[in-house]
Amino acid sequence: MAHYAVSGKRPYFWWLLESEKLGITFHFPRDWDRQEAILYEHDWLEPDEREMLLKHWRCEFDHTQRPGFTLQRGTTLLQGFAARRAYLQVCGVPKSLVLKWEAAPPDDAA
């Protein structure tokens, strides 16, 4: 099964068999798109997965920091804070990282 555990995702049966043993609450199908964030929050990512996802999530976060960032949701145009939060949620960026990066000085890429 480890062969299929890549990019912060795990097979459905991994979640059935392992998540409870590890103390991870996972509700299928609601949490399926949040696998990466759930594994990050519980420190169950392999180092290479973690590094890849942190780079990806940071790129998405930086994208939302551009002046005038907006997001279209149905017929509603979100702007500013609401647009950033909605976009990052769709991208699966963990809330803990969003809060950390928002609190950091703008030039801090950690």
C-alpha angles and dihedrals in degrees: 000000000000088000089068096045101095139132093019094302130113131197117262091251091054088060091048095048106029112025096074092047089054094048094249117142109215125173114197125241097006095061098038093103091047097057095115094049093046092051091046093050090051094043093240099130122110112245094253091048091049093049093048093048094045090054092047094046092046090052090052091047092050089049090060092052094068115115112265096018110174136174128205113218110179106303093339123095111209121201138186119348095001092051093048095049094046093048094048091048091053089049090053096239108165114249091231090061093046090053092046094049093044090053094048124088111269094253094051108105095175 
